[in-house]
Every structure is written in C-alpha cells, then in structure tokens.
C-alpha cells in the first residue's frame, strides 16, 4: 500500500534557482531510492524552511528512507526535523490525477 | 509558480475502501478545481485523521481552493483543520519524477 512521507525543517537557504543548482546531485541520488515513486521539493524562503513530500510504494520503503534521510539531514547539521507519515487512499487519489507508480 | 497545500484534520472514518466509495463523487468534483494538477488523499485510520496533499499551478489557485475547501470542511462539521502551504522547487521536483502539469 502506498505511503506518503512529509519532511519539514528549518533551512537557511539557498532557495529557488540556487537551491536547484546546489541540490541537483542529491536529487539524482534520491531519485534512485528504492521504492520511491516521486518527491516534491518544498521551500518557504520567507520562513527559512524547506522540506519534501515523498510517495513510496509501501510503508517499508518509506521507513527505510526516513531512517536514511534523517541521518543525512543530521550529518548536514539540520535540526528540528518534523516527519509526518500517512497512508494513501489509492482509488480516490487515482480520481484526482496523482501519479501512483514509477512508470 | 507551483504551490503545494497540505490539509490535515481529525476524521472518524470511513477509511480505506469504504472511504473511497463514500468520497468518489467529491473526488470527481475536486478533480475539476481550477488550477489543480493533482491531489493525494491521505488517511491515518489508527489516529482517526485524514487529509490531502494538493499541487496547484500557482499560489492564487491554491488560495482559492483553501477558502473553498475550508468552508466545505466546516459545513461537514470537521474541526481542527491544519493547513500548510509551500512553494515548490520545480527543477529539483522534475528530477525526482513528480508530475508538474495536468497533462
């Protein structure tokens, strides 16, 4: 069953185009994460915060990523990370046009 | 610029397949919301909570939906609604396979 994970944390920047350049290599690495269907990269420049919304193929893949990514953020000095994990209602989500698989 | 909105609220159910049946008409209506690219329907049966993650074409479309959907939830008797609105880093999001447009 699909699983959705939301990360939110304080972030000093860069944001926008500079963020895209700085984190393109990390994005390419995250894209290869086992079980990841997609990630949306979120940012709040005004509040100096950033995060991501991740859709995983199942809860086990989500759990593995949460462990890995939490350690990665900690190694980067990021503190105050909030993690929120949800089940996904797949039939309703299909009606509202979201992508539910890798292909 | 794309805008992501997250709704979370207490919800007594139904969840899962029964939720899908009960809310299929609402999903079809939400799918027609101007500026909506997609919505993921989230649920936490164990915590009696539900919500949604919405990607909009721009902040104005997101703002319009927040006003409409907040009123709809209130009319359904839902209380304790949390709303979180984010900017989206589009180049990074494209690398990680998320759908960024309606087509």
Backbone of each chain as ProteinMPNN parsed JSONL, in Angstrom:
{"seq_chain_A": "XXXXXXXXXXXXXXXXXXXXXXXXXXXXXXXXXXXXXXXXXXXXXXXXXXXXXXXXXXXXXXXXXXXXXXXXXXXXXXXXXXXXXXXXXXXXXXXXXXXXXXX", "coords_chain_A": {"N_chain_A": [[0.837, -1.203, 0.0], [0.524, 2.206, -0.86], [2.526, 4.85, 0.514], [2.847, 7.967, 2.089], [5.186, 10.463, 2.829], [6.145, 13.275, 4.709], [8.588, 15.663, 5.056], [9.717, 18.373, 7.028], [11.715, 21.178, 7.794], [13.851, 23.617, 9.447], [15.693, 25.872, 7.391], [18.376, 27.54, 6.0], [18.805, 28.314, 3.426], [20.483, 27.986, 0.198], [17.595, 29.171, -1.751], [15.119, 28.546, -4.345], [16.353, 29.041, -7.665], [19.081, 28.872, -7.068], [19.079, 26.968, -5.057], [18.2, 24.81, -6.548], [20.39, 24.348, -8.204], [22.362, 23.748, -6.303], [21.422, 21.414, -5.1], [20.939, 19.556, -7.068], [22.598, 17.235, -7.54], [22.018, 15.717, -5.211], [19.284, 15.354, -5.586], [19.269, 13.668, -7.806], [20.378, 11.432, -6.653], [18.468, 10.804, -4.66], [16.369, 10.193, -6.319], [16.929, 7.645, -7.069], [16.298, 6.142, -4.9], [15.254, 3.127, -3.42], [11.948, 2.054, -4.014], [10.886, 4.591, -4.121], [8.428, 6.62, -5.578], [7.827, 9.26, -6.346], [9.094, 12.566, -5.556], [8.222, 15.733, -4.211], [9.822, 18.802, -3.964], [9.83, 21.1, -1.41], [9.721, 24.562, -0.355], [10.102, 27.405, 1.779], [10.951, 30.346, 1.545], [10.518, 32.783, 2.906], [10.054, 32.042, 5.529], [12.317, 30.759, 6.111], [12.558, 27.868, 5.696], [12.378, 24.451, 4.615], [11.671, 21.385, 2.792], [10.179, 18.189, 1.965], [7.88, 16.214, 0.024], [7.088, 12.926, -0.203], [6.27, 10.116, -2.156], [5.93, 6.715, -1.604], [6.239, 3.245, -2.554], [5.467, 1.441, -0.622], [5.004, 1.03, 2.981], [7.299, -0.014, 4.17], [9.41, 0.715, 2.471], [9.194, 3.458, 2.793], [9.809, 3.694, 5.527], [12.497, 2.839, 5.531], [13.661, 4.916, 4.048], [13.115, 7.116, 5.678], [14.762, 6.615, 7.869], [17.308, 6.687, 6.659], [17.344, 9.3, 5.506], [16.898, 10.965, 7.659], [19.276, 10.607, 9.074], [21.025, 11.648, 7.181], [20.214, 14.354, 7.048], [20.824, 15.093, 9.662], [23.593, 14.797, 9.581], [24.182, 16.9, 7.965], [23.824, 18.97, 9.61], [21.274, 19.873, 10.042], [18.599, 20.726, 12.128], [15.642, 20.163, 14.176], [13.83, 18.661, 12.663], [10.758, 17.75, 11.295], [8.685, 14.979, 10.825], [6.166, 13.415, 8.978], [3.998, 10.808, 8.462], [1.846, 9.106, 6.243], [-0.893, 6.958, 5.374], [-2.178, 6.167, 2.1], [-5.078, 6.8, 0.248], [-5.775, 5.017, -2.368], [-7.72, 4.596, -4.53], [-9.221, 7.036, -4.495], [-7.178, 8.866, -4.892], [-6.35, 8.22, -7.427], [-8.501, 9.153, -8.907], [-8.148, 11.876, -8.671], [-5.958, 12.468, -10.231], [-3.252, 12.063, -9.473], [0.051, 10.703, -9.78], [0.665, 7.296, -9.39], [2.501, 5.34, -9.678], [5.785, 4.278, -10.766], [6.123, 4.304, -13.498]], "CA_chain_A": [[0.0, 0.0, 0.0], [1.313, 3.433, -0.986], [2.797, 5.554, 1.766], [3.3, 9.33, 1.827], [6.016, 10.989, 3.916], [6.406, 14.713, 4.612], [9.663, 16.225, 5.876], [9.79, 19.837, 7.157], [12.799, 21.557, 8.705], [14.439, 24.943, 9.246], [16.701, 25.84, 6.319], [18.861, 28.912, 5.79], [18.955, 28.556, 2.001], [19.79, 28.82, -0.792], [16.278, 28.801, -2.236], [14.864, 28.822, -5.768], [17.278, 28.543, -8.684], [20.353, 28.494, -6.431], [18.819, 25.693, -4.384], [18.12, 23.77, -7.578], [21.755, 24.03, -8.63], [23.12, 23.158, -5.196], [20.927, 20.098, -4.684], [20.669, 18.661, -8.203], [23.198, 15.902, -7.34], [21.256, 14.988, -4.191], [18.004, 14.959, -6.193], [19.533, 12.5, -8.659], [20.591, 10.291, -5.751], [17.18, 10.463, -4.046], [15.518, 9.601, -7.36], [17.254, 6.209, -7.176], [15.932, 5.482, -3.65], [14.338, 2.005, -3.657], [10.542, 2.217, -3.633], [10.384, 5.964, -4.304], [7.674, 6.881, -6.806], [8.19, 10.639, -6.67], [9.262, 13.544, -4.472], [8.079, 17.172, -4.457], [10.719, 19.6, -3.109], [9.122, 22.284, -0.935], [10.55, 25.596, 0.246], [9.442, 28.6, 2.303], [12.057, 31.3, 1.742], [10.164, 33.807, 3.889], [10.132, 31.472, 6.88], [13.566, 29.994, 6.17], [12.237, 26.462, 5.92], [12.292, 23.626, 3.405], [11.252, 20.021, 3.075], [9.81, 17.4, 0.811], [6.738, 15.302, 0.091], [7.558, 11.717, -0.888], [5.364, 8.978, -2.283], [6.642, 5.435, -1.666], [5.434, 2.089, -2.969], [4.91, 0.803, 0.577], [5.47, 1.613, 4.238], [8.664, -0.461, 4.463], [10.311, 1.593, 1.71], [9.137, 4.772, 3.45], [10.554, 3.593, 6.788], [13.933, 2.794, 5.207], [14.089, 6.252, 3.637], [13.068, 8.018, 6.836], [15.975, 6.367, 8.659], [18.459, 7.167, 5.883], [17.304, 10.743, 5.264], [17.072, 11.617, 8.962], [20.712, 10.599, 9.358], [21.657, 12.565, 6.225], [19.948, 15.727, 7.486], [21.598, 15.328, 10.883], [25.01, 14.955, 9.187], [24.297, 18.229, 7.338], [23.628, 19.983, 10.641], [19.878, 20.309, 10.108], [17.923, 20.367, 13.381], [14.224, 20.499, 14.209], [13.171, 17.99, 11.537], [9.436, 17.162, 11.554], [8.366, 13.921, 9.858], [4.762, 13.025, 9.071], [3.819, 9.67, 7.569], [0.417, 8.884, 6.01], [-1.39, 6.021, 4.381], [-2.753, 6.819, 0.92], [-6.282, 6.191, -0.313], [-5.371, 4.936, -3.771], [-8.785, 4.855, -5.524], [-9.546, 8.467, -4.557], [-6.011, 9.56, -5.44], [-6.361, 7.994, -8.883], [-9.518, 10.041, -9.491], [-7.659, 13.26, -8.682], [-4.881, 12.692, -11.208], [-1.866, 11.907, -8.995], [0.794, 9.56, -10.301], [0.714, 6.277, -8.338], [3.528, 4.34, -9.958], [7.012, 4.857, -11.307], [6.088, 4.426, -14.962]], "C_chain_A": [[0.873, 1.256, 0.0], [1.415, 4.17, 0.35], [3.377, 6.926, 1.435], [4.023, 9.881, 3.056], [6.29, 12.466, 3.663], [7.519, 15.077, 5.582], [9.534, 17.751, 5.872], [10.895, 20.177, 8.141], [13.258, 22.99, 8.439], [15.582, 24.863, 8.232], [17.091, 27.282, 5.991], [18.979, 29.274, 4.311], [20.2, 27.886, 1.474], [18.419, 28.265, -1.166], [16.212, 29.018, -3.76], [15.92, 28.232, -6.685], [18.617, 28.123, -8.078], [20.225, 27.172, -5.68], [18.819, 24.554, -5.403], [19.51, 23.352, -8.044], [22.504, 23.269, -7.538], [22.714, 21.706, -4.919], [20.592, 19.162, -5.847], [21.336, 17.293, -8.018], [22.452, 15.073, -6.289], [19.912, 14.516, -4.767], [18.185, 13.712, -7.06], [19.744, 11.255, -7.805], [19.259, 9.837, -5.132], [16.264, 9.777, -5.057], [15.76, 8.1, -7.507], [16.865, 5.436, -5.914], [14.939, 4.327, -3.914], [12.922, 2.292, -3.153], [10.01, 3.625, -3.798], [9.64, 6.078, -5.633], [7.936, 8.312, -7.263], [8.415, 11.433, -5.386], [8.966, 14.941, -5.001], [8.976, 17.899, -3.46], [10.006, 20.887, -2.707], [10.103, 23.276, -0.31], [9.676, 26.752, 0.702], [10.529, 29.629, 2.585], [11.765, 32.323, 2.841], [10.28, 33.334, 5.321], [11.429, 30.704, 7.098], [13.3, 28.54, 6.576], [12.191, 25.749, 4.569], [11.864, 22.225, 3.807], [10.932, 19.276, 1.8], [8.596, 16.546, 1.097], [7.085, 14.117, -0.803], [6.446, 10.696, -0.981], [6.197, 7.705, -2.471], [5.673, 4.307, -1.996], [4.808, 1.378, -1.776], [5.555, 1.402, 1.827], [6.903, 1.199, 4.564], [9.683, 0.407, 3.726], [10.348, 2.986, 2.335], [9.951, 4.76, 4.742], [12.06, 3.598, 6.535], [14.441, 4.186, 4.844], [14.112, 7.218, 4.813], [14.333, 7.859, 7.675], [17.198, 6.961, 7.957], [18.487, 8.692, 5.818], [17.437, 11.523, 6.577], [18.549, 11.701, 9.32], [21.453, 11.575, 8.443], [21.448, 14.015, 6.664], [20.759, 16.059, 8.742], [23.067, 15.565, 10.542], [25.258, 16.306, 8.528], [24.064, 19.356, 8.343], [22.21, 20.51, 10.755], [19.249, 19.814, 11.407], [16.443, 20.751, 13.296], [13.455, 19.889, 13.054], [11.837, 17.399, 11.997], [9.119, 16.168, 10.436], [6.931, 13.476, 10.073], [4.488, 11.96, 8.018], [2.324, 9.323, 7.471], [0.189, 7.66, 5.134], [-2.038, 6.81, 3.248], [-4.008, 6.066, 0.492], [-6.112, 6.177, -1.834], [-6.52, 5.164, -4.76], [-9.138, 6.339, -5.639], [-8.409, 9.248, -5.206], [-5.918, 9.381, -6.948], [-7.371, 8.917, -9.562], [-8.981, 11.464, -9.631], [-6.264, 13.381, -9.308], [-3.451, 12.537, -10.7], [-1.24, 10.642, -9.563], [1.047, 8.567, -9.171], [1.767, 5.215, -8.582], [4.692, 5.01, -10.673], [6.891, 5.129, -12.798], [4.842, 5.17, -15.437]], "O_chain_A": [[1.836, 1.356, 0.761], [0.515, 4.114, 1.188], [4.282, 7.043, 0.608], [3.531, 9.776, 4.179], [6.625, 12.863, 2.547], [7.411, 14.831, 6.784], [9.271, 18.349, 4.829], [11.01, 19.551, 9.195], [13.076, 23.512, 7.34], [16.344, 23.896, 8.221], [16.233, 28.128, 5.738], [19.23, 30.434, 3.982], [20.922, 27.261, 2.251], [18.112, 27.093, -0.947], [17.119, 29.589, -4.367], [16.335, 27.085, -6.52], [19.22, 27.142, -8.514], [21.15, 26.36, -5.67], [19.365, 23.48, -5.153], [19.782, 22.169, -8.253], [23.187, 22.281, -7.806], [23.547, 20.877, -4.553], [20.022, 18.092, -5.635], [20.708, 16.275, -8.31], [22.276, 13.866, -6.459], [19.461, 13.41, -4.469], [17.348, 12.81, -7.043], [19.338, 10.157, -8.185], [18.961, 8.644, -5.087], [15.484, 8.893, -4.703], [14.903, 7.372, -8.009], [17.067, 4.224, -5.844], [13.908, 4.531, -4.555], [12.729, 2.717, -2.014], [8.811, 3.85, -3.636], [10.155, 5.684, -6.68], [8.233, 8.549, -8.434], [7.995, 11.039, -4.298], [9.397, 15.301, -6.096], [8.905, 17.649, -2.257], [9.62, 21.678, -3.568], [11.162, 22.897, 0.192], [8.645, 27.046, 0.096], [10.976, 29.772, 3.723], [12.654, 32.686, 3.612], [10.569, 34.12, 6.223], [11.62, 30.075, 8.138], [13.74, 28.062, 7.621], [11.992, 26.37, 3.525], [11.713, 21.915, 4.989], [11.346, 19.663, 0.707], [8.311, 16.198, 2.243], [7.341, 14.275, -1.997], [5.754, 10.435, 0.003], [7.045, 7.621, -3.36], [4.469, 4.398, -1.754], [3.739, 0.78, -1.9], [6.514, 2.17, 1.746], [7.646, 1.972, 5.169], [10.704, 0.79, 4.298], [11.403, 3.617, 2.399], [10.695, 5.7, 5.021], [12.811, 4.278, 7.236], [15.52, 4.591, 5.278], [15.02, 8.042, 4.931], [14.907, 8.845, 8.136], [18.014, 7.644, 8.576], [19.529, 9.307, 6.048], [18.018, 12.609, 6.603], [19.023, 12.727, 9.807], [22.391, 12.247, 8.872], [22.386, 14.812, 6.655], [21.308, 17.153, 8.871], [23.715, 16.427, 11.136], [26.383, 16.806, 8.521], [24.098, 20.535, 7.991], [21.958, 21.476, 11.476], [19.351, 18.635, 11.747], [16.046, 21.557, 12.455], [12.537, 20.509, 12.519], [11.788, 16.641, 12.966], [9.267, 16.479, 9.254], [6.52, 13.194, 11.198], [4.716, 12.179, 6.828], [1.627, 9.256, 8.483], [0.995, 7.364, 4.252], [-2.401, 7.974, 3.417], [-3.998, 4.84, 0.388], [-6.285, 7.2, -2.498], [-6.322, 5.867, -5.751], [-9.333, 6.847, -6.743], [-8.646, 10.178, -5.977], [-5.465, 10.276, -7.662], [-7.126, 9.406, -10.665], [-9.311, 12.171, -10.583], [-5.492, 14.275, -8.963], [-2.514, 12.854, -11.432], [-1.92, 9.643, -9.794], [1.576, 8.934, -8.121], [1.915, 4.289, -7.784], [4.597, 6.152, -11.122], [7.489, 6.077, -13.308], [4.658, 5.36, -16.64]]}, "seq_chain_B": "XXXXXXXXXXXXXXXXXXXXXXXXXXXXXXXXXXXXXXXXXXXXXXXXXXXXXXXXXXXXXXXXXXXXXXXXXXXXXXXXXXXXXXXXXXXXXXXXXXXXXXX", "coords_chain_B": {"N_chain_B": [[4.122, 30.036, -10.452], [4.446, 26.801, -9.075], [2.432, 25.508, -6.387], [2.112, 23.965, -3.267], [-0.214, 22.416, -1.17], [-1.174, 21.302, 2.019], [-3.612, 19.599, 3.749], [-4.755, 18.631, 6.953], [-6.748, 16.845, 9.24], [-8.893, 15.892, 12.026], [-10.718, 12.853, 11.749], [-13.414, 10.689, 11.629], [-13.837, 8.523, 10.038], [-15.522, 6.837, 7.267], [-12.636, 4.724, 6.424], [-10.167, 3.666, 3.98], [-11.393, 1.276, 1.629], [-14.117, 1.76, 2.009], [-14.11, 4.497, 2.472], [-13.241, 5.333, -0.017], [-15.433, 4.698, -1.629], [-17.403, 6.32, -0.453], [-16.45, 8.908, -0.905], [-15.958, 9.214, -3.597], [-17.625, 10.779, -5.367], [-17.05, 13.391, -4.42], [-14.318, 13.46, -4.941], [-14.315, 13.457, -7.739], [-15.422, 15.954, -8.144], [-13.512, 17.646, -6.935], [-11.407, 17.127, -8.629], [-11.975, 18.717, -10.771], [-11.341, 21.226, -9.943], [-10.281, 24.525, -10.545], [-6.995, 25.028, -11.683], [-5.917, 22.929, -10.244], [-3.467, 20.432, -10.189], [-2.864, 17.861, -9.224], [-4.126, 15.681, -6.596], [-3.266, 13.961, -3.634], [-4.855, 11.666, -1.575], [-4.872, 11.374, 1.843], [-4.755, 9.249, 4.757], [-5.146, 8.257, 8.185], [-6.006, 5.762, 9.769], [-5.556, 4.639, 12.313], [-5.103, 6.806, 13.967], [-7.348, 8.174, 13.664], [-7.593, 10.25, 11.595], [-7.411, 12.326, 8.67], [-6.705, 13.678, 5.365], [-5.19, 15.729, 2.799], [-2.906, 16.143, 0.054], [-2.119, 18.622, -2.12], [-1.301, 19.702, -5.367], [-0.964, 22.743, -6.957], [-1.269, 24.95, -9.816], [-0.486, 27.553, -9.337], [-0.037, 30.04, -6.718], [-2.327, 31.599, -6.391], [-4.442, 29.991, -7.307], [-4.219, 27.997, -5.406], [-4.837, 29.45, -3.081], [-7.529, 30.134, -3.595], [-8.688, 27.598, -3.53], [-8.151, 26.806, -0.902], [-9.786, 28.539, 0.552], [-12.344, 27.744, -0.377], [-12.38, 24.963, 0.268], [-11.94, 24.929, 2.997], [-14.309, 26.075, 3.91], [-16.064, 24.101, 3.014], [-15.259, 21.862, 4.539], [-15.875, 22.844, 7.072], [-18.633, 23.031, 6.838], [-19.233, 20.38, 6.797], [-18.857, 19.722, 9.367], [-16.304, 19.26, 10.259], [-13.646, 19.82, 12.449], [-10.67, 21.508, 13.747], [-8.852, 21.787, 11.621], [-5.778, 21.692, 9.986], [-3.706, 23.623, 7.938], [-1.197, 23.763, 5.532], [0.971, 25.518, 3.533], [3.129, 25.563, 0.745], [5.857, 26.747, -1.247], [7.14, 25.411, -4.351], [10.038, 23.78, -5.431], [10.732, 23.656, -8.595], [12.676, 22.671, -10.579], [14.176, 20.743, -9.09], [12.136, 19.049, -8.297], [11.31, 18.044, -10.717], [13.457, 16.401, -11.322], [13.108, 14.365, -9.498], [10.919, 12.953, -10.398], [8.225, 13.736, -10.036], [4.918, 14.653, -11.094], [4.296, 17.601, -12.83], [2.455, 18.994, -14.233], [-0.814, 19.164, -15.737], [-1.188, 17.507, -17.897]], "CA_chain_B": [[4.968, 29.073, -9.738], [3.657, 25.745, -8.443], [2.181, 25.693, -4.97], [1.665, 22.715, -2.65], [-1.043, 22.652, 0.014], [-1.438, 20.1, 2.809], [-4.694, 19.653, 4.735], [-4.83, 17.535, 7.928], [-7.836, 17.093, 10.195], [-9.472, 14.711, 12.672], [-11.717, 12.231, 10.875], [-13.89, 9.455, 12.282], [-13.976, 7.474, 9.049], [-14.835, 5.571, 6.985], [-11.306, 4.727, 5.807], [-9.903, 2.604, 3.014], [-12.322, 1.053, 0.511], [-15.391, 2.444, 2.287], [-13.86, 5.927, 2.241], [-13.164, 5.539, -1.468], [-16.802, 4.69, -2.156], [-18.161, 7.46, 0.07], [-15.951, 10.207, -1.365], [-15.696, 9.244, -5.043], [-18.231, 11.963, -6.015], [-16.284, 14.591, -4.046], [-13.036, 13.411, -5.666], [-14.569, 13.886, -9.119], [-15.638, 17.401, -8.112], [-12.22, 18.281, -6.654], [-10.559, 16.982, -9.817], [-12.303, 19.809, -11.702], [-10.972, 22.506, -9.331], [-9.371, 25.288, -11.42], [-5.588, 25.119, -11.28], [-5.422, 21.722, -9.569], [-2.714, 19.479, -11.016], [-3.233, 16.559, -8.643], [-4.3, 15.562, -5.147], [-3.116, 12.671, -2.961], [-5.752, 11.55, -0.416], [-4.16, 10.713, 2.938], [-5.586, 8.785, 5.869], [-4.487, 7.618, 9.317], [-7.11, 5.12, 10.5], [-5.205, 4.417, 13.719], [-5.168, 8.085, 14.693], [-8.603, 8.826, 13.246], [-7.264, 11.505, 10.925], [-7.326, 12.249, 7.208], [-6.286, 14.94, 4.779], [-4.83, 15.673, 1.395], [-1.759, 16.91, -0.447], [-2.595, 19.182, -3.389], [-0.403, 20.531, -6.16], [-1.67, 23.735, -7.776], [-0.464, 25.626, -10.83], [0.066, 28.784, -8.777], [-0.499, 30.34, -5.364], [-3.692, 32.135, -6.429], [-5.34, 28.835, -7.394], [-4.156, 27.343, -4.092], [-5.582, 30.299, -2.134], [-8.96, 29.978, -3.876], [-9.119, 26.275, -3.055], [-8.109, 26.788, 0.575], [-11.004, 29.207, 1.032], [-13.49, 26.895, -0.708], [-12.34, 23.66, 0.949], [-12.103, 25.19, 4.428], [-15.748, 26.254, 4.132], [-16.696, 22.791, 2.804], [-14.988, 21.031, 5.715], [-16.651, 23.386, 8.192], [-20.043, 22.677, 6.618], [-19.343, 18.946, 7.101], [-18.664, 19.544, 10.802], [-14.907, 18.939, 10.564], [-12.965, 20.864, 13.231], [-9.244, 21.243, 13.965], [-8.195, 21.65, 10.323], [-4.461, 22.318, 9.835], [-3.392, 23.886, 6.527], [0.208, 24.125, 5.36], [1.16, 25.912, 2.133], [4.561, 25.599, 0.419], [6.349, 26.908, -2.607], [7.72, 24.181, -4.891], [11.243, 23.935, -6.256], [10.334, 22.87, -9.766], [13.742, 21.872, -11.218], [14.507, 19.569, -8.276], [10.966, 18.167, -8.315], [11.316, 17.347, -12.006], [14.478, 15.336, -11.255], [12.613, 13.261, -8.674], [9.845, 12.186, -11.044], [6.846, 14.151, -9.75], [4.172, 15.246, -12.196], [4.252, 19.045, -12.609], [1.434, 19.623, -15.064], [-2.045, 18.385, -15.824], [-1.144, 16.528, -18.998]], "C_chain_B": [[4.1, 28.061, -8.983], [3.556, 25.952, -6.936], [1.588, 24.402, -4.415], [0.942, 23.021, -1.343], [-1.316, 21.315, 0.7], [-2.553, 20.397, 3.804], [-4.572, 18.432, 5.648], [-5.941, 17.859, 8.916], [-8.281, 15.793, 10.848], [-10.608, 14.173, 11.813], [-12.103, 10.886, 11.463], [-13.998, 8.276, 11.313], [-15.231, 7.687, 8.227], [-13.459, 5.776, 6.343], [-11.249, 3.644, 4.722], [-10.966, 2.514, 1.924], [-13.656, 1.754, 0.747], [-15.272, 3.952, 2.086], [-13.867, 6.22, 0.744], [-14.554, 5.584, -2.087], [-17.555, 5.953, -1.74], [-17.748, 8.778, -0.58], [-15.615, 10.259, -2.859], [-16.367, 10.443, -5.721], [-17.483, 13.259, -5.675], [-14.95, 14.63, -4.793], [-13.222, 13.888, -7.107], [-14.784, 15.395, -9.187], [-14.309, 18.136, -7.889], [-11.305, 18.216, -7.874], [-10.806, 18.086, -10.832], [-11.917, 21.18, -11.162], [-9.977, 23.271, -10.232], [-7.952, 25.355, -10.851], [-5.057, 23.898, -10.565], [-4.681, 20.831, -10.561], [-2.988, 18.064, -10.519], [-3.446, 16.697, -7.143], [-4.004, 14.128, -4.723], [-4.011, 12.693, -1.722], [-5.031, 10.77, 0.676], [-5.149, 10.295, 4.03], [-4.71, 8.136, 6.927], [-5.577, 6.963, 10.164], [-6.8, 4.961, 11.986], [-5.318, 5.662, 14.575], [-6.471, 8.819, 14.403], [-8.33, 10.23, 12.695], [-7.227, 11.262, 9.419], [-6.893, 13.613, 6.679], [-5.952, 14.774, 3.315], [-3.614, 16.523, 1.107], [-2.109, 17.316, -1.866], [-1.475, 19.948, -4.076], [-1.236, 21.428, -7.073], [-0.703, 24.44, -8.728], [0.16, 26.913, -10.319], [-0.58, 29.06, -7.42], [-1.927, 30.869, -5.361], [-4.721, 31.002, -6.498], [-5.376, 28.095, -6.057], [-4.976, 28.13, -3.073], [-7.092, 30.144, -2.326], [-9.471, 28.648, -3.324], [-9.142, 26.214, -1.534], [-9.375, 27.423, 1.147], [-12.228, 28.312, 0.829], [-13.51, 25.638, 0.16], [-12.467, 23.832, 2.462], [-13.585, 25.338, 4.764], [-16.478, 24.917, 3.993], [-16.489, 21.9, 4.024], [-15.797, 21.516, 6.919], [-18.118, 22.992, 8.061], [-20.294, 21.198, 6.898], [-19.106, 18.658, 8.581], [-17.244, 19.187, 11.202], [-14.266, 20.116, 11.317], [-11.488, 20.505, 13.393], [-8.477, 21.048, 12.673], [-6.855, 22.395, 10.334], [-4.152, 22.435, 8.349], [-1.957, 24.372, 6.433], [0.469, 24.347, 3.871], [2.645, 26.13, 1.847], [4.778, 26.052, -1.017], [7.001, 25.596, -3.035], [8.971, 24.525, -5.687], [11.072, 23.032, -7.482], [11.476, 22.089, -10.412], [14.097, 20.617, -10.418], [13.364, 18.555, -8.318], [10.877, 17.396, -9.632], [12.329, 16.193, -11.995], [13.937, 14.116, -10.51], [11.221, 12.779, -9.105], [8.417, 12.621, -10.738], [6.214, 14.816, -10.965], [3.916, 16.72, -11.891], [3.195, 19.748, -13.445], [0.273, 18.65, -15.225], [-1.935, 17.266, -16.861], [0.094, 15.632, -18.924]], "O_chain_B": [[3.129, 28.439, -8.327], [4.46, 26.493, -6.3], [0.682, 23.817, -5.008], [1.431, 23.791, -0.515], [-1.647, 20.326, 0.047], [-2.452, 21.328, 4.603], [-4.314, 17.325, 5.174], [-6.067, 18.995, 9.374], [-8.074, 14.713, 10.293], [-11.367, 14.941, 11.221], [-11.249, 10.05, 11.758], [-14.228, 7.146, 11.743], [-15.953, 8.653, 8.475], [-13.157, 6.838, 5.799], [-12.16, 2.828, 4.578], [-11.389, 3.526, 1.366], [-14.261, 2.28, -0.188], [-16.196, 4.602, 1.598], [-14.425, 7.221, 0.296], [-14.824, 6.407, -2.962], [-18.246, 6.576, -2.546], [-18.581, 9.661, -0.787], [-15.047, 11.245, -3.33], [-15.745, 11.075, -6.574], [-17.304, 14.121, -6.535], [-14.503, 15.692, -5.226], [-12.394, 14.63, -7.633], [-14.386, 16.043, -10.155], [-14.016, 19.121, -8.566], [-10.524, 19.135, -8.123], [-9.944, 18.366, -11.666], [-12.133, 22.19, -11.83], [-8.952, 22.719, -10.632], [-7.749, 25.696, -9.686], [-3.858, 23.823, -10.296], [-5.196, 20.513, -11.633], [-3.307, 17.174, -11.308], [-3.021, 17.665, -6.511], [-4.443, 13.184, -5.38], [-3.94, 13.62, -0.916], [-4.623, 9.629, 0.459], [-6.212, 10.891, 4.202], [-3.674, 7.545, 6.622], [-6.022, 7.536, 11.158], [-7.684, 5.131, 12.826], [-5.596, 5.579, 15.772], [-6.668, 9.95, 14.847], [-8.771, 11.239, 13.246], [-7.037, 10.135, 8.961], [-6.735, 14.57, 7.436], [-6.368, 13.812, 2.67], [-3.325, 17.49, 1.812], [-2.367, 16.465, -2.717], [-0.782, 20.746, -3.446], [-2.078, 20.966, -7.841], [0.501, 24.516, -8.483], [1.213, 27.327, -10.802], [-1.541, 28.399, -7.027], [-2.671, 30.611, -4.415], [-5.749, 31.052, -5.823], [-6.429, 27.624, -5.628], [-5.725, 27.545, -2.291], [-7.843, 30.036, -1.357], [-10.546, 28.582, -2.728], [-10.054, 25.632, -0.947], [-9.961, 26.913, 2.101], [-13.042, 28.141, 1.735], [-14.548, 25.291, 0.725], [-13.038, 22.976, 3.137], [-14.063, 24.804, 5.765], [-17.399, 24.627, 4.756], [-17.428, 21.255, 4.492], [-16.332, 20.715, 7.686], [-18.769, 22.659, 9.051], [-21.42, 20.8, 7.198], [-19.147, 17.504, 9.009], [-16.995, 18.847, 12.358], [-14.339, 21.261, 10.872], [-11.096, 19.353, 13.204], [-7.551, 20.238, 12.619], [-6.803, 23.583, 10.653], [-4.312, 21.477, 7.592], [-1.547, 25.276, 7.16], [0.216, 23.465, 3.051], [3.337, 26.8, 2.613], [3.965, 25.765, -1.896], [7.368, 24.772, -2.197], [8.968, 25.441, -6.51], [11.245, 21.815, -7.41], [11.272, 20.93, -10.77], [14.298, 19.549, -10.996], [13.599, 17.348, -8.369], [10.429, 16.25, -9.665], [12.086, 15.141, -12.586], [14.264, 12.978, -10.846], [10.449, 12.267, -8.294], [7.477, 11.937, -11.142], [6.897, 15.46, -11.762], [3.386, 17.058, -10.832], [3.057, 20.969, -13.371], [0.376, 17.47, -14.89], [-2.533, 16.202, -16.7], [0.277, 14.76, -19.774]]}, "name": "protein", "num_of_chains": 2, "seq": "XXXXXXXXXXXXXXXXXXXXXXXXXXXXXXXXXXXXXXXXXXXXXXXXXXXXXXXXXXXXXXXXXXXXXXXXXXXXXXXXXXXXXXXXXXXXXXXXXXXXXXXXXXXXXXXXXXXXXXXXXXXXXXXXXXXXXXXXXXXXXXXXXXXXXXXXXXXXXXXXXXXXXXXXXXXXXXXXXXXXXXXXXXXXXXXXXXXXXXXXXXXXXX"}
